[in-house]
């Protein structure tokens, strides 16, 4: 599992998240797990176009924060363009 830190700021509040990436995710399991202060708070799964969608939100993180976080995770893993 690879992990890295991402900060998300909404209004004047900054959240520090640790992202755990599970490269061998299976259907029914989320690929990206999100931790805040060491506690599992959310997870994301990519669709067929590699765009992330909220998979679970046990930490009840605001959806707007999760959408900002998804954008940053997607930017961390840039997609290559192809003609498929």
N, CA, C and O atoms as a CHARMM CRD file, in Angstrom:
* protein
*
  336
    1    1 UNK  N      0.84100  -1.18200   0.00000 PROA 1      0.00000
    2    1 UNK  CA     0.00000   0.00000   0.00000 PROA 1      0.00000
    3    1 UNK  C      0.88200   1.24000   0.00000 PROA 1      0.00000
    4    1 UNK  O      1.78800   1.37000   0.82300 PROA 1      0.00000
    5    2 UNK  N      0.61400   2.13300  -0.91500 PROA 2      0.00000
    6    2 UNK  CA     1.27800   3.44300  -0.94300 PROA 2      0.00000
    7    2 UNK  C      0.42800   4.39000  -0.12100 PROA 2      0.00000
    8    2 UNK  O     -0.79900   4.29300  -0.14000 PROA 2      0.00000
    9    3 UNK  N      1.05900   5.30500   0.60200 PROA 3      0.00000
   10    3 UNK  CA     0.29300   6.33200   1.30500 PROA 3      0.00000
   11    3 UNK  C      0.98600   7.68100   1.14200 PROA 3      0.00000
   12    3 UNK  O      2.20300   7.75900   0.97700 PROA 3      0.00000
   13    4 UNK  N      0.18500   8.73300   1.19200 PROA 4      0.00000
   14    4 UNK  CA     0.69600  10.08900   1.04400 PROA 4      0.00000
   15    4 UNK  C     -0.26500  11.04500   1.73000 PROA 4      0.00000
   16    4 UNK  O     -1.40400  10.68900   2.03200 PROA 4      0.00000
   17    5 UNK  N      0.20700  12.26600   1.97400 PROA 5      0.00000
   18    5 UNK  CA    -0.56100  13.29500   2.67100 PROA 5      0.00000
   19    5 UNK  C     -1.16600  14.28200   1.67800 PROA 5      0.00000
   20    5 UNK  O     -0.53100  14.65800   0.69200 PROA 5      0.00000
   21    6 UNK  N     -2.39500  14.69400   1.95000 PROA 6      0.00000
   22    6 UNK  CA    -3.04600  15.73700   1.15400 PROA 6      0.00000
   23    6 UNK  C     -3.79300  16.65300   2.11400 PROA 6      0.00000
   24    6 UNK  O     -4.49200  16.18900   3.01500 PROA 6      0.00000
   25    7 UNK  N     -3.63700  17.95800   1.91300 PROA 7      0.00000
   26    7 UNK  CA    -4.35300  18.94800   2.71200 PROA 7      0.00000
   27    7 UNK  C     -5.47700  19.53200   1.86800 PROA 7      0.00000
   28    7 UNK  O     -5.31000  19.79100   0.67600 PROA 7      0.00000
   29    8 UNK  N     -6.63000  19.73600   2.51000 PROA 8      0.00000
   30    8 UNK  CA    -7.78500  20.34200   1.84200 PROA 8      0.00000
   31    8 UNK  C     -8.24600  21.50400   2.70600 PROA 8      0.00000
   32    8 UNK  O     -8.44600  21.35000   3.91100 PROA 8      0.00000
   33    9 UNK  N     -8.41600  22.67200   2.08400 PROA 9      0.00000
   34    9 UNK  CA    -8.88900  23.84900   2.80500 PROA 9      0.00000
   35    9 UNK  C    -10.26000  24.25000   2.29000 PROA 9      0.00000
   36    9 UNK  O    -10.47100  24.40900   1.08700 PROA 9      0.00000
   37   10 UNK  N    -11.17900  24.40800   3.21800 PROA 10     0.00000
   38   10 UNK  CA   -12.52700  24.91300   2.90600 PROA 10     0.00000
   39   10 UNK  C    -12.76900  26.07300   3.85800 PROA 10     0.00000
   40   10 UNK  O    -12.64000  25.94300   5.07600 PROA 10     0.00000
   41   11 UNK  N    -13.12300  27.20800   3.27200 PROA 11     0.00000
   42   11 UNK  CA   -13.25200  28.44700   4.03500 PROA 11     0.00000
   43   11 UNK  C    -11.89600  28.71900   4.70600 PROA 11     0.00000
   44   11 UNK  O    -10.90400  28.92300   4.00600 PROA 11     0.00000
   45   12 UNK  N    -11.83400  28.72500   6.02100 PROA 12     0.00000
   46   12 UNK  CA   -10.55100  28.97300   6.68900 PROA 12     0.00000
   47   12 UNK  C    -10.03500  27.73500   7.41900 PROA 12     0.00000
   48   12 UNK  O     -9.03600  27.80500   8.13500 PROA 12     0.00000
   49   13 UNK  N    -10.70600  26.61700   7.24000 PROA 13     0.00000
   50   13 UNK  CA   -10.33100  25.39400   7.94300 PROA 13     0.00000
   51   13 UNK  C     -9.57700  24.44200   7.01400 PROA 13     0.00000
   52   13 UNK  O    -10.04600  24.12200   5.92200 PROA 13     0.00000
   53   14 UNK  N     -8.40300  23.99700   7.46300 PROA 14     0.00000
   54   14 UNK  CA    -7.59300  23.06500   6.68300 PROA 14     0.00000
   55   14 UNK  C     -7.63600  21.69200   7.33700 PROA 14     0.00000
   56   14 UNK  O     -7.44900  21.55300   8.54500 PROA 14     0.00000
   57   15 UNK  N     -7.88600  20.68300   6.51200 PROA 15     0.00000
   58   15 UNK  CA    -7.91800  19.29200   6.95100 PROA 15     0.00000
   59   15 UNK  C     -6.71000  18.58000   6.36300 PROA 15     0.00000
   60   15 UNK  O     -6.42500  18.70800   5.17200 PROA 15     0.00000
   61   16 UNK  N     -6.00400  17.83300   7.19300 PROA 16     0.00000
   62   16 UNK  CA    -4.85900  17.04000   6.75200 PROA 16     0.00000
   63   16 UNK  C     -5.31000  15.58300   6.67000 PROA 16     0.00000
   64   16 UNK  O     -5.75200  15.00500   7.66300 PROA 16     0.00000
   65   17 UNK  N     -5.19700  15.00200   5.49000 PROA 17     0.00000
   66   17 UNK  CA    -5.60500  13.62100   5.28300 PROA 17     0.00000
   67   17 UNK  C     -4.42300  12.76800   4.86900 PROA 17     0.00000
   68   17 UNK  O     -3.51300  13.23900   4.18700 PROA 17     0.00000
   69   18 UNK  N     -4.44100  11.52400   5.27900 PROA 18     0.00000
   70   18 UNK  CA    -3.49600  10.54000   4.76600 PROA 18     0.00000
   71   18 UNK  C     -4.30100   9.62900   3.84700 PROA 18     0.00000
   72   18 UNK  O     -5.35400   9.11300   4.22300 PROA 18     0.00000
   73   19 UNK  N     -3.79000   9.44400   2.64800 PROA 19     0.00000
   74   19 UNK  CA    -4.46800   8.63200   1.64700 PROA 19     0.00000
   75   19 UNK  C     -3.71600   7.31300   1.52500 PROA 19     0.00000
   76   19 UNK  O     -2.50900   7.30100   1.28300 PROA 19     0.00000
   77   20 UNK  N     -4.41500   6.22900   1.68700 PROA 20     0.00000
   78   20 UNK  CA    -3.85100   4.90500   1.47300 PROA 20     0.00000
   79   20 UNK  C     -4.38700   4.36100   0.16300 PROA 20     0.00000
   80   20 UNK  O     -5.59800   4.25800  -0.02800 PROA 20     0.00000
   81   21 UNK  N     -3.48600   4.01600  -0.73300 PROA 21     0.00000
   82   21 UNK  CA    -3.88600   3.50100  -2.04600 PROA 21     0.00000
   83   21 UNK  C     -3.69700   1.99100  -2.06200 PROA 21     0.00000
   84   21 UNK  O     -2.61900   1.48500  -1.75000 PROA 21     0.00000
   85   22 UNK  N     -4.74200   1.28900  -2.42400 PROA 22     0.00000
   86   22 UNK  CA    -4.71400  -0.17000  -2.50100 PROA 22     0.00000
   87   22 UNK  C     -4.76400  -0.55500  -3.97200 PROA 22     0.00000
   88   22 UNK  O     -5.84700  -0.60500  -4.55300 PROA 22     0.00000
   89   23 UNK  N     -3.60100  -0.83100  -4.59500 PROA 23     0.00000
   90   23 UNK  CA    -3.55100  -1.06400  -6.03900 PROA 23     0.00000
   91   23 UNK  C     -4.26400  -2.32400  -6.48500 PROA 23     0.00000
   92   23 UNK  O     -4.64300  -2.43300  -7.65100 PROA 23     0.00000
   93   24 UNK  N     -4.45500  -3.27200  -5.59500 PROA 24     0.00000
   94   24 UNK  CA    -5.10000  -4.52500  -5.98700 PROA 24     0.00000
   95   24 UNK  C     -6.52700  -4.57400  -5.45300 PROA 24     0.00000
   96   24 UNK  O     -6.98200  -5.60600  -4.96000 PROA 24     0.00000
   97   25 UNK  N     -7.23100  -3.43600  -5.55700 PROA 25     0.00000
   98   25 UNK  CA    -8.59100  -3.42400  -5.02400 PROA 25     0.00000
   99   25 UNK  C     -9.48000  -4.33400  -5.86600 PROA 25     0.00000
  100   25 UNK  O     -9.24300  -4.54100  -7.05600 PROA 25     0.00000
  101   26 UNK  N    -10.49700  -4.86200  -5.22100 PROA 26     0.00000
  102   26 UNK  CA   -11.43400  -5.76000  -5.87600 PROA 26     0.00000
  103   26 UNK  C    -12.79900  -5.11100  -5.86700 PROA 26     0.00000
  104   26 UNK  O    -13.04400  -4.17100  -5.11200 PROA 26     0.00000
  105   27 UNK  N    -13.69500  -5.61600  -6.71300 PROA 27     0.00000
  106   27 UNK  CA   -15.06300  -5.10600  -6.68500 PROA 27     0.00000
  107   27 UNK  C    -15.60300  -5.25300  -5.27100 PROA 27     0.00000
  108   27 UNK  O    -15.38200  -6.27000  -4.61300 PROA 27     0.00000
  109   28 UNK  N    -16.30500  -4.23900  -4.81400 PROA 28     0.00000
  110   28 UNK  CA   -16.84300  -4.26400  -3.47000 PROA 28     0.00000
  111   28 UNK  C    -15.89900  -3.69300  -2.42600 PROA 28     0.00000
  112   28 UNK  O    -16.29600  -3.49000  -1.27900 PROA 28     0.00000
  113   29 UNK  N    -14.64400  -3.43000  -2.81000 PROA 29     0.00000
  114   29 UNK  CA   -13.68300  -2.81000  -1.89800 PROA 29     0.00000
  115   29 UNK  C    -13.20400  -1.51500  -2.51800 PROA 29     0.00000
  116   29 UNK  O    -13.01000  -1.43500  -3.73100 PROA 29     0.00000
  117   30 UNK  N    -13.01600  -0.52400  -1.71000 PROA 30     0.00000
  118   30 UNK  CA   -12.62700   0.79300  -2.19500 PROA 30     0.00000
  119   30 UNK  C    -11.12100   0.85500  -2.41700 PROA 30     0.00000
  120   30 UNK  O    -10.35100   0.25400  -1.66700 PROA 30     0.00000
  121   31 UNK  N    -10.70100   1.58600  -3.45300 PROA 31     0.00000
  122   31 UNK  CA    -9.28000   1.65700  -3.79200 PROA 31     0.00000
  123   31 UNK  C     -8.51300   2.63800  -2.91100 PROA 31     0.00000
  124   31 UNK  O     -7.38000   2.35500  -2.52300 PROA 31     0.00000
  125   32 UNK  N     -9.10700   3.77800  -2.59000 PROA 32     0.00000
  126   32 UNK  CA    -8.42000   4.80400  -1.80100 PROA 32     0.00000
  127   32 UNK  C     -9.11200   4.93600  -0.44600 PROA 32     0.00000
  128   32 UNK  O    -10.30500   5.23000  -0.37300 PROA 32     0.00000
  129   33 UNK  N     -8.35000   4.71500   0.62500 PROA 33     0.00000
  130   33 UNK  CA    -8.88000   4.89500   1.98000 PROA 33     0.00000
  131   33 UNK  C     -8.30300   6.18400   2.54800 PROA 33     0.00000
  132   33 UNK  O     -7.12600   6.48800   2.35100 PROA 33     0.00000
  133   34 UNK  N     -9.13500   6.93700   3.25200 PROA 34     0.00000
  134   34 UNK  CA    -8.77200   8.25600   3.75800 PROA 34     0.00000
  135   34 UNK  C     -8.76700   8.22800   5.28800 PROA 34     0.00000
  136   34 UNK  O     -9.71400   7.77200   5.92800 PROA 34     0.00000
  137   35 UNK  N     -7.66300   8.73400   5.84800 PROA 35     0.00000
  138   35 UNK  CA    -7.51900   8.80100   7.29800 PROA 35     0.00000
  139   35 UNK  C     -7.28600  10.25300   7.70600 PROA 35     0.00000
  140   35 UNK  O     -6.58500  11.00200   7.02600 PROA 35     0.00000
  141   36 UNK  N     -7.88700  10.63100   8.82900 PROA 36     0.00000
  142   36 UNK  CA    -7.64600  11.95500   9.40600 PROA 36     0.00000
  143   36 UNK  C     -7.28500  11.73200  10.86900 PROA 36     0.00000
  144   36 UNK  O     -8.05700  11.14200  11.62500 PROA 36     0.00000
  145   37 UNK  N     -6.11000  12.20600  11.26000 PROA 37     0.00000
  146   37 UNK  CA    -5.59500  11.99100  12.62400 PROA 37     0.00000
  147   37 UNK  C     -5.54500  10.50300  12.96400 PROA 37     0.00000
  148   37 UNK  O     -5.82000  10.10900  14.09700 PROA 37     0.00000
  149   38 UNK  N     -5.19100   9.67800  11.97300 PROA 38     0.00000
  150   38 UNK  CA    -5.05200   8.24500  12.19600 PROA 38     0.00000
  151   38 UNK  C     -6.34800   7.45500  12.19400 PROA 38     0.00000
  152   38 UNK  O     -6.33400   6.23700  12.37100 PROA 38     0.00000
  153   39 UNK  N     -7.47200   8.13900  11.99300 PROA 39     0.00000
  154   39 UNK  CA    -8.78400   7.48300  12.01700 PROA 39     0.00000
  155   39 UNK  C     -9.32500   7.37500  10.59200 PROA 39     0.00000
  156   39 UNK  O     -9.30400   8.34800   9.83800 PROA 39     0.00000
  157   40 UNK  N     -9.81100   6.18300  10.22600 PROA 40     0.00000
  158   40 UNK  CA   -10.41700   5.96700   8.91200 PROA 40     0.00000
  159   40 UNK  C    -11.71500   6.76600   8.82500 PROA 40     0.00000
  160   40 UNK  O    -12.62900   6.55800   9.62300 PROA 40     0.00000
  161   41 UNK  N    -11.79700   7.69900   7.83500 PROA 41     0.00000
  162   41 UNK  CA   -12.97500   8.56500   7.74900 PROA 41     0.00000
  163   41 UNK  C    -13.73800   8.44300   6.43500 PROA 41     0.00000
  164   41 UNK  O    -14.91900   8.78800   6.38500 PROA 41     0.00000
  165   42 UNK  N    -13.09600   7.96100   5.36700 PROA 42     0.00000
  166   42 UNK  CA   -13.79500   7.88700   4.08600 PROA 42     0.00000
  167   42 UNK  C    -12.99500   7.03000   3.11900 PROA 42     0.00000
  168   42 UNK  O    -11.85100   6.66400   3.38700 PROA 42     0.00000
  169   43 UNK  N    -13.62000   6.71800   1.98900 PROA 43     0.00000
  170   43 UNK  CA   -12.91300   6.01000   0.93000 PROA 43     0.00000
  171   43 UNK  C    -13.53200   6.37200  -0.41600 PROA 43     0.00000
  172   43 UNK  O    -14.67400   6.82200  -0.50800 PROA 43     0.00000
  173   44 UNK  N    -12.72500   6.15400  -1.45800 PROA 44     0.00000
  174   44 UNK  CA   -13.13200   6.46100  -2.83200 PROA 44     0.00000
  175   44 UNK  C    -12.87300   5.25600  -3.71900 PROA 44     0.00000
  176   44 UNK  O    -12.01800   4.41900  -3.42800 PROA 44     0.00000
  177   45 UNK  N    -13.62700   5.18600  -4.80200 PROA 45     0.00000
  178   45 UNK  CA   -13.37900   4.18400  -5.82700 PROA 45     0.00000
  179   45 UNK  C    -13.43700   4.86800  -7.18800 PROA 45     0.00000
  180   45 UNK  O    -14.26700   5.75200  -7.40100 PROA 45     0.00000
  181   46 UNK  N    -12.56800   4.46800  -8.10700 PROA 46     0.00000
  182   46 UNK  CA   -12.57800   5.06600  -9.44200 PROA 46     0.00000
  183   46 UNK  C    -13.63100   4.40100 -10.32900 PROA 46     0.00000
  184   46 UNK  O    -13.93500   3.21800 -10.18000 PROA 46     0.00000
  185   47 UNK  N    -14.17600   5.18900 -11.25000 PROA 47     0.00000
  186   47 UNK  CA   -15.08500   4.60500 -12.23800 PROA 47     0.00000
  187   47 UNK  C    -14.27000   4.19400 -13.46400 PROA 47     0.00000
  188   47 UNK  O    -13.04000   4.22700 -13.43500 PROA 47     0.00000
  189   48 UNK  N    -14.94400   3.81500 -14.52100 PROA 48     0.00000
  190   48 UNK  CA   -14.26500   3.35000 -15.73500 PROA 48     0.00000
  191   48 UNK  C    -13.40100   4.43800 -16.37100 PROA 48     0.00000
  192   48 UNK  O    -12.49200   4.13300 -17.14200 PROA 48     0.00000
  193   49 UNK  N    -13.67800   5.70300 -16.05500 PROA 49     0.00000
  194   49 UNK  CA   -12.91900   6.83600 -16.60400 PROA 49     0.00000
  195   49 UNK  C    -11.88900   7.35600 -15.60800 PROA 49     0.00000
  196   49 UNK  O    -11.29300   8.41200 -15.81800 PROA 49     0.00000
  197   50 UNK  N    -11.68000   6.61200 -14.52100 PROA 50     0.00000
  198   50 UNK  CA   -10.71200   6.95000 -13.47800 PROA 50     0.00000
  199   50 UNK  C    -11.10500   8.17900 -12.66200 PROA 50     0.00000
  200   50 UNK  O    -10.25500   8.77900 -12.00500 PROA 50     0.00000
  201   51 UNK  N    -12.37400   8.55600 -12.69800 PROA 51     0.00000
  202   51 UNK  CA   -12.86400   9.63800 -11.84700 PROA 51     0.00000
  203   51 UNK  C    -13.30800   9.01700 -10.52600 PROA 51     0.00000
  204   51 UNK  O    -13.92900   7.95400 -10.51500 PROA 51     0.00000
  205   52 UNK  N    -12.99200   9.67300  -9.42300 PROA 52     0.00000
  206   52 UNK  CA   -13.27800   9.10900  -8.11300 PROA 52     0.00000
  207   52 UNK  C    -14.68300   9.44300  -7.64600 PROA 52     0.00000
  208   52 UNK  O    -15.21100  10.52800  -7.89000 PROA 52     0.00000
  209   53 UNK  N    -15.26200   8.47300  -6.96900 PROA 53     0.00000
  210   53 UNK  CA   -16.58300   8.61800  -6.37500 PROA 53     0.00000
  211   53 UNK  C    -16.49100   8.16700  -4.92300 PROA 53     0.00000
  212   53 UNK  O    -15.72100   7.26500  -4.59300 PROA 53     0.00000
  213   54 UNK  N    -17.27500   8.79400  -4.06500 PROA 54     0.00000
  214   54 UNK  CA   -17.28200   8.43400  -2.65700 PROA 54     0.00000
  215   54 UNK  C    -17.78800   7.00400  -2.53200 PROA 54     0.00000
  216   54 UNK  O    -18.84600   6.65400  -3.05600 PROA 54     0.00000
  217   55 UNK  N    -17.02400   6.19900  -1.84000 PROA 55     0.00000
  218   55 UNK  CA   -17.38000   4.79500  -1.63200 PROA 55     0.00000
  219   55 UNK  C    -18.01100   4.62900  -0.24100 PROA 55     0.00000
  220   55 UNK  O    -19.07400   4.02600  -0.09400 PROA 55     0.00000
  221   56 UNK  N    -17.33400   5.17500   0.76600 PROA 56     0.00000
  222   56 UNK  CA   -17.82500   5.12400   2.14200 PROA 56     0.00000
  223   56 UNK  C    -17.46700   6.42900   2.84200 PROA 56     0.00000
  224   56 UNK  O    -16.48600   7.08500   2.49000 PROA 56     0.00000
  225   57 UNK  N    -18.26900   6.79700   3.83400 PROA 57     0.00000
  226   57 UNK  CA   -18.00700   8.01600   4.59500 PROA 57     0.00000
  227   57 UNK  C    -18.34300   7.78400   6.07600 PROA 57     0.00000
  228   57 UNK  O    -19.21900   8.45400   6.62300 PROA 57     0.00000
  229   58 UNK  N    -17.64500   6.82900   6.73000 PROA 58     0.00000
  230   58 UNK  CA   -17.96800   6.55500   8.12800 PROA 58     0.00000
  231   58 UNK  C    -17.61800   7.69700   9.07500 PROA 58     0.00000
  232   58 UNK  O    -18.13700   7.75500  10.19000 PROA 58     0.00000
  233   59 UNK  N    -16.73900   8.61300   8.64200 PROA 59     0.00000
  234   59 UNK  CA   -16.36800   9.75200   9.48000 PROA 59     0.00000
  235   59 UNK  C    -17.28500  10.94500   9.30500 PROA 59     0.00000
  236   59 UNK  O    -17.07200  11.98700   9.92400 PROA 59     0.00000
  237   60 UNK  N    -18.31000  10.80700   8.46400 PROA 60     0.00000
  238   60 UNK  CA   -19.27400  11.87200   8.20500 PROA 60     0.00000
  239   60 UNK  C    -18.59600  13.18400   7.80200 PROA 60     0.00000
  240   60 UNK  O    -18.96400  14.26300   8.26600 PROA 60     0.00000
  241   61 UNK  N    -17.59400  13.06100   6.92400 PROA 61     0.00000
  242   61 UNK  CA   -16.88600  14.23000   6.39200 PROA 61     0.00000
  243   61 UNK  C    -17.83200  14.93600   5.42300 PROA 61     0.00000
  244   61 UNK  O    -18.53900  14.28500   4.65300 PROA 61     0.00000
  245   62 UNK  N    -17.84400  16.26600   5.46400 PROA 62     0.00000
  246   62 UNK  CA   -18.70400  17.03000   4.55200 PROA 62     0.00000
  247   62 UNK  C    -18.43900  16.62000   3.10500 PROA 62     0.00000
  248   62 UNK  O    -17.28700  16.46400   2.70000 PROA 62     0.00000
  249   63 UNK  N    -19.50700  16.44800   2.33200 PROA 63     0.00000
  250   63 UNK  CA   -19.34200  16.03000   0.94100 PROA 63     0.00000
  251   63 UNK  C    -18.50100  17.00300   0.13600 PROA 63     0.00000
  252   63 UNK  O    -17.72900  16.58400  -0.72600 PROA 63     0.00000
  253   64 UNK  N    -18.63700  18.29700   0.40400 PROA 64     0.00000
  254   64 UNK  CA   -17.84200  19.28300  -0.33400 PROA 64     0.00000
  255   64 UNK  C    -16.34500  19.06400  -0.09800 PROA 64     0.00000
  256   64 UNK  O    -15.54400  19.19000  -1.02400 PROA 64     0.00000
  257   65 UNK  N    -15.97500  18.74200   1.12800 PROA 65     0.00000
  258   65 UNK  CA   -14.57400  18.46100   1.44000 PROA 65     0.00000
  259   65 UNK  C    -14.12800  17.20000   0.71300 PROA 65     0.00000
  260   65 UNK  O    -13.02100  17.15100   0.17700 PROA 65     0.00000
  261   66 UNK  N    -14.98500  16.17800   0.68900 PROA 66     0.00000
  262   66 UNK  CA   -14.63300  14.94200  -0.01200 PROA 66     0.00000
  263   66 UNK  C    -14.47600  15.16800  -1.50900 PROA 66     0.00000
  264   66 UNK  O    -13.60600  14.56100  -2.13500 PROA 66     0.00000
  265   67 UNK  N    -15.30300  16.03000  -2.09300 PROA 67     0.00000
  266   67 UNK  CA   -15.16800  16.32600  -3.52800 PROA 67     0.00000
  267   67 UNK  C    -13.85300  17.06600  -3.80400 PROA 67     0.00000
  268   67 UNK  O    -13.18000  16.78800  -4.79700 PROA 67     0.00000
  269   68 UNK  N    -13.49300  17.99600  -2.93300 PROA 68     0.00000
  270   68 UNK  CA   -12.20600  18.68800  -3.07700 PROA 68     0.00000
  271   68 UNK  C    -11.05400  17.70100  -2.93600 PROA 68     0.00000
  272   68 UNK  O    -10.06600  17.77000  -3.66800 PROA 68     0.00000
  273   69 UNK  N    -11.19300  16.78900  -1.99000 PROA 69     0.00000
  274   69 UNK  CA   -10.16600  15.77600  -1.77600 PROA 69     0.00000
  275   69 UNK  C    -10.05500  14.85300  -2.99400 PROA 69     0.00000
  276   69 UNK  O     -8.94800  14.52300  -3.41900 PROA 69     0.00000
  277   70 UNK  N    -11.18100  14.44100  -3.54900 PROA 70     0.00000
  278   70 UNK  CA   -11.16600  13.57900  -4.74500 PROA 70     0.00000
  279   70 UNK  C    -10.43000  14.27300  -5.88400 PROA 70     0.00000
  280   70 UNK  O     -9.64200  13.64200  -6.58900 PROA 70     0.00000
  281   71 UNK  N    -10.68100  15.56800  -6.06900 PROA 71     0.00000
  282   71 UNK  CA    -9.98400  16.32400  -7.12000 PROA 71     0.00000
  283   71 UNK  C     -8.47200  16.27600  -6.90500 PROA 71     0.00000
  284   71 UNK  O     -7.71100  16.11300  -7.85800 PROA 71     0.00000
  285   72 UNK  N     -8.03800  16.42000  -5.64600 PROA 72     0.00000
  286   72 UNK  CA    -6.60000  16.40800  -5.36400 PROA 72     0.00000
  287   72 UNK  C     -5.99800  15.02200  -5.54800 PROA 72     0.00000
  288   72 UNK  O     -4.86500  14.89600  -6.01100 PROA 72     0.00000
  289   73 UNK  N     -6.74000  13.98500  -5.19100 PROA 73     0.00000
  290   73 UNK  CA    -6.24300  12.61700  -5.39700 PROA 73     0.00000
  291   73 UNK  C     -6.11800  12.35200  -6.89400 PROA 73     0.00000
  292   73 UNK  O     -5.12600  11.77700  -7.34100 PROA 73     0.00000
  293   74 UNK  N     -7.11400  12.76500  -7.66700 PROA 74     0.00000
  294   74 UNK  CA    -7.05100  12.59100  -9.12700 PROA 74     0.00000
  295   74 UNK  C     -5.85200  13.33600  -9.70400 PROA 74     0.00000
  296   74 UNK  O     -5.18600  12.82400 -10.60400 PROA 74     0.00000
  297   75 UNK  N     -5.56800  14.53000  -9.20500 PROA 75     0.00000
  298   75 UNK  CA    -4.42500  15.30700  -9.69000 PROA 75     0.00000
  299   75 UNK  C     -3.10200  14.63100  -9.29600 PROA 75     0.00000
  300   75 UNK  O     -2.10800  14.74900 -10.01300 PROA 75     0.00000
  301   76 UNK  N     -3.09200  13.94100  -8.18600 PROA 76     0.00000
  302   76 UNK  CA    -1.89800  13.23900  -7.72600 PROA 76     0.00000
  303   76 UNK  C     -1.57500  12.06100  -8.64600 PROA 76     0.00000
  304   76 UNK  O     -0.42300  11.64600  -8.76500 PROA 76     0.00000
  305   77 UNK  N     -2.60800  11.53600  -9.28700 PROA 77     0.00000
  306   77 UNK  CA    -2.47300  10.39400 -10.20900 PROA 77     0.00000
  307   77 UNK  C     -2.95800  10.82600 -11.59000 PROA 77     0.00000
  308   77 UNK  O     -4.03100  10.40400 -12.02100 PROA 77     0.00000
  309   78 UNK  N     -2.19100  11.65800 -12.28900 PROA 78     0.00000
  310   78 UNK  CA    -2.67000  12.16000 -13.59200 PROA 78     0.00000
  311   78 UNK  C     -2.90100  11.01200 -14.57800 PROA 78     0.00000
  312   78 UNK  O     -2.11600  10.06700 -14.66300 PROA 78     0.00000
  313   79 UNK  N     -3.99100  11.12600 -15.30800 PROA 79     0.00000
  314   79 UNK  CA    -4.31400  10.13000 -16.33100 PROA 79     0.00000
  315   79 UNK  C     -3.56500  10.44500 -17.59000 PROA 79     0.00000
  316   79 UNK  O     -3.31800  11.61100 -17.90000 PROA 79     0.00000
  317   80 UNK  N     -3.20600   9.43000 -18.30900 PROA 80     0.00000
  318   80 UNK  CA    -2.60500   9.63700 -19.61700 PROA 80     0.00000
  319   80 UNK  C     -3.72800   9.62800 -20.63700 PROA 80     0.00000
  320   80 UNK  O     -4.70500   8.89300 -20.49300 PROA 80     0.00000
  321   81 UNK  N     -3.58600  10.43300 -21.65100 PROA 81     0.00000
  322   81 UNK  CA    -4.60900  10.45600 -22.68600 PROA 81     0.00000
  323   81 UNK  C     -4.30300   9.40100 -23.72200 PROA 81     0.00000
  324   81 UNK  O     -3.14400   9.15000 -24.05300 PROA 81     0.00000
  325   82 UNK  N     -5.34500   8.79300 -24.22700 PROA 82     0.00000
  326   82 UNK  CA    -5.18900   7.77500 -25.25700 PROA 82     0.00000
  327   82 UNK  C     -6.37900   7.84500 -26.19500 PROA 82     0.00000
  328   82 UNK  O     -7.36900   8.52300 -25.92300 PROA 82     0.00000
  329   83 UNK  N     -6.26500   7.14900 -27.27500 PROA 83     0.00000
  330   83 UNK  CA    -7.33600   7.15300 -28.27200 PROA 83     0.00000
  331   83 UNK  C     -8.25000   5.95400 -28.14400 PROA 83     0.00000
  332   83 UNK  O     -8.81800   5.51700 -29.14600 PROA 83     0.00000
  333   84 UNK  N     -8.41900   5.39100 -26.92800 PROA 84     0.00000
  334   84 UNK  CA    -9.29800   4.21800 -26.79700 PROA 84     0.00000
  335   84 UNK  C    -10.70000   4.57600 -26.51200 PROA 84     0.00000
  336   84 UNK  O    -11.54700   3.69400 -26.37700 PROA 84     0.00000
